[in-house]
Every structure is written in structure tokens, then in C-alpha cells.
Amino acid sequence: MAEPIKEPVDPQPSGDPVDPKGGQPEPQGKTYTQSELDALMDKHAAKALETAKQKWEEEKQDAVNQAEKLAKLSAAERKEAEDKAKQEAMDKREQELNQREMRYEAQHQLEENELPTDFVDMVMSDDAENVSKNIAVLKGAFDKAIEAGVTEKLKGKTPKAGTAAEGSSLKDALGL
């Protein structure tokens, strides 16, 4: 749904208003009544409907223009144009199907390389060879980053030479 509705808050308030009864700060931002919320929701819905209506009108006009073009053509030209449109639709559908298959294969390769499948959008490309190359590059960078992080976490202070022999006892070391 929609985000919570609040008025912008002054970034540098002059002071927190305090409720005289409980000493608690009053909530900042504007509160709305149910009728105000309904009006805002109606306005938002009307805008969304208008946008959708414009899109539908454009699609309808495109279809009418296409039909007018086809009506002006001879029977052979009309059939050729219809066949061309069908072929374009089939090509588009085939391309979408290939993209889905490639995405699935990329996810599978990421799992095999023990990489998060969330990286699938980063490795996607137009062909399978480039996807494999992208995964290999990502794997190398990912492994380097992990190794650097582990090395950083394992760094520690080296003990000072001779500090234990200078009379510190076990109680001093344990802080007792």
C-alpha cells in the first residue's frame, strides 16, 4: 500500500514540545482524520486510473492504426504484414524464454560455485559464454574479498616480549 503519511519534520527543531500532563514529547508530524486519509487515497487512486486509462487509449489507438494500415493493403500484402507481425511476436516470446532459461542456468552455476544466487542479475548477459565468464570473475573477486575479511578479523596484537617474566602473577593477568 502507500507509505505512512507524515508532514516533513524540521531538521533542526527548536526544542521538543512537551505534553504538560505526562512530560512526554508530543509526536511530531501531522496527523490526519479518516476523511482526510480517504480524500488522499481517492486522489491517488484517481491518478493511477488516469495513467492506466492513457496507456489503454494509446494501445487502442495503435491497434486502430494497425487495422487501418492493413485495410489499405491488398490481400497478399495484408497476409504478408500479418505473418511478419506473428513472426515478430514469436521471436519476442522466444527471446523471453531464452532469457528465463539463461537466468535459471546462471542461478544453477552460482550454486555450483557456492555463490549467493542473489548475484544472478550481476552475471546475466546475452549469451551463456559471457554468463560463465562473469561468474568466474565474480567468484574470484568474491573469494578475494572473503579472504581479506578473514585475514583482517584474524589479525591480533602480538604479545610483548618479557612482560610475563617481570613479576606479574596469575592474579594480575586475570585482573583479580
Secondary structure as a PSIPRED ss2 file (coil, helix, strand):
# PSIPRED VFORMAT (PSIPRED V4.0)

   1 M C   1.000  0.000  0.000
   2 A C   1.000  0.000  0.000
   3 E C   1.000  0.000  0.000
   4 P C   1.000  0.000  0.000
   5 I C   1.000  0.000  0.000
   6 K C   1.000  0.000  0.000
   7 E C   1.000  0.000  0.000
   8 P C   1.000  0.000  0.000
   9 V C   1.000  0.000  0.000
  10 D C   1.000  0.000  0.000
  11 P C   1.000  0.000  0.000
  12 Q C   1.000  0.000  0.000
  13 P C   1.000  0.000  0.000
  14 S C   1.000  0.000  0.000
  15 G C   1.000  0.000  0.000
  16 D C   1.000  0.000  0.000
  17 P C   1.000  0.000  0.000
  18 V E   0.000  0.000  1.000
  19 D C   1.000  0.000  0.000
  20 P C   1.000  0.000  0.000
  21 K C   1.000  0.000  0.000
  22 G C   1.000  0.000  0.000
  23 G C   1.000  0.000  0.000
  24 Q C   1.000  0.000  0.000
  25 P E   0.000  0.000  1.000
  26 E C   1.000  0.000  0.000
  27 P C   1.000  0.000  0.000
  28 Q C   1.000  0.000  0.000
  29 G C   1.000  0.000  0.000
  30 K C   1.000  0.000  0.000
  31 T C   1.000  0.000  0.000
  32 Y C   1.000  0.000  0.000
  33 T C   1.000  0.000  0.000
  34 Q H   0.000  1.000  0.000
  35 S H   0.000  1.000  0.000
  36 E H   0.000  1.000  0.000
  37 L H   0.000  1.000  0.000
  38 D H   0.000  1.000  0.000
  39 A H   0.000  1.000  0.000
  40 L H   0.000  1.000  0.000
  41 M H   0.000  1.000  0.000
  42 D H   0.000  1.000  0.000
  43 K H   0.000  1.000  0.000
  44 H H   0.000  1.000  0.000
  45 A H   0.000  1.000  0.000
  46 A H   0.000  1.000  0.000
  47 K H   0.000  1.000  0.000
  48 A H   0.000  1.000  0.000
  49 L H   0.000  1.000  0.000
  50 E H   0.000  1.000  0.000
  51 T H   0.000  1.000  0.000
  52 A H   0.000  1.000  0.000
  53 K H   0.000  1.000  0.000
  54 Q H   0.000  1.000  0.000
  55 K H   0.000  1.000  0.000
  56 W H   0.000  1.000  0.000
  57 E H   0.000  1.000  0.000
  58 E H   0.000  1.000  0.000
  59 E H   0.000  1.000  0.000
  60 K H   0.000  1.000  0.000
  61 Q H   0.000  1.000  0.000
  62 D H   0.000  1.000  0.000
  63 A H   0.000  1.000  0.000
  64 V H   0.000  1.000  0.000
  65 N H   0.000  1.000  0.000
  66 Q H   0.000  1.000  0.000
  67 A H   0.000  1.000  0.000
  68 E H   0.000  1.000  0.000
  69 K H   0.000  1.000  0.000
  70 L H   0.000  1.000  0.000
  71 A H   0.000  1.000  0.000
  72 K H   0.000  1.000  0.000
  73 L C   1.000  0.000  0.000
  74 S C   1.000  0.000  0.000
  75 A H   0.000  1.000  0.000
  76 A H   0.000  1.000  0.000
  77 E H   0.000  1.000  0.000
  78 R H   0.000  1.000  0.000
  79 K H   0.000  1.000  0.000
  80 E H   0.000  1.000  0.000
  81 A H   0.000  1.000  0.000
  82 E H   0.000  1.000  0.000
  83 D H   0.000  1.000  0.000
  84 K H   0.000  1.000  0.000
  85 A H   0.000  1.000  0.000
  86 K H   0.000  1.000  0.000
  87 Q H   0.000  1.000  0.000
  88 E H   0.000  1.000  0.000
  89 A H   0.000  1.000  0.000
  90 M H   0.000  1.000  0.000
  91 D H   0.000  1.000  0.000
  92 K H   0.000  1.000  0.000
  93 R H   0.000  1.000  0.000
  94 E H   0.000  1.000  0.000
  95 Q H   0.000  1.000  0.000
  96 E H   0.000  1.000  0.000
  97 L H   0.000  1.000  0.000
  98 N H   0.000  1.000  0.000
  99 Q H   0.000  1.000  0.000
 100 R H   0.000  1.000  0.000
 101 E H   0.000  1.000  0.000
 102 M H   0.000  1.000  0.000
 103 R H   0.000  1.000  0.000
 104 Y H   0.000  1.000  0.000
 105 E H   0.000  1.000  0.000
 106 A H   0.000  1.000  0.000
 107 Q H   0.000  1.000  0.000
 108 H H   0.000  1.000  0.000
 109 Q H   0.000  1.000  0.000
 110 L H   0.000  1.000  0.000
 111 E H   0.000  1.000  0.000
 112 E H   0.000  1.000  0.000
 113 N C   1.000  0.000  0.000
 114 E C   1.000  0.000  0.000
 115 L C   1.000  0.000  0.000
 116 P C   1.000  0.000  0.000
 117 T H   0.000  1.000  0.000
 118 D H   0.000  1.000  0.000
 119 F H   0.000  1.000  0.000
 120 V H   0.000  1.000  0.000
 121 D H   0.000  1.000  0.000
 122 M H   0.000  1.000  0.000
 123 V H   0.000  1.000  0.000
 124 M C   1.000  0.000  0.000
 125 S C   1.000  0.000  0.000
 126 D C   1.000  0.000  0.000
 127 D C   1.000  0.000  0.000
 128 A H   0.000  1.000  0.000
 129 E H   0.000  1.000  0.000
 130 N H   0.000  1.000  0.000
 131 V H   0.000  1.000  0.000
 132 S H   0.000  1.000  0.000
 133 K H   0.000  1.000  0.000
 134 N H   0.000  1.000  0.000
 135 I H   0.000  1.000  0.000
 136 A H   0.000  1.000  0.000
 137 V H   0.000  1.000  0.000
 138 L H   0.000  1.000  0.000
 139 K H   0.000  1.000  0.000
 140 G H   0.000  1.000  0.000
 141 A H   0.000  1.000  0.000
 142 F H   0.000  1.000  0.000
 143 D H   0.000  1.000  0.000
 144 K H   0.000  1.000  0.000
 145 A H   0.000  1.000  0.000
 146 I H   0.000  1.000  0.000
 147 E H   0.000  1.000  0.000
 148 A H   0.000  1.000  0.000
 149 G H   0.000  1.000  0.000
 150 V H   0.000  1.000  0.000
 151 T H   0.000  1.000  0.000
 152 E H   0.000  1.000  0.000
 153 K H   0.000  1.000  0.000
 154 L H   0.000  1.000  0.000
 155 K C   1.000  0.000  0.000
 156 G C   1.000  0.000  0.000
 157 K C   1.000  0.000  0.000
 158 T C   1.000  0.000  0.000
 159 P C   1.000  0.000  0.000
 160 K C   1.000  0.000  0.000
 161 A C   1.000  0.000  0.000
 162 G C   1.000  0.000  0.000
 163 T C   1.000  0.000  0.000
 164 A C   1.000  0.000  0.000
 165 A C   1.000  0.000  0.000
 166 E C   1.000  0.000  0.000
 167 G C   1.000  0.000  0.000
 168 S C   1.000  0.000  0.000
 169 S C   1.000  0.000  0.000
 170 L H   0.000  1.000  0.000
 171 K H   0.000  1.000  0.000
 172 D H   0.000  1.000  0.000
 173 A H   0.000  1.000  0.000
 174 L H   0.000  1.000  0.000
 175 G C   1.000  0.000  0.000
 176 L C   1.000  0.000  0.000
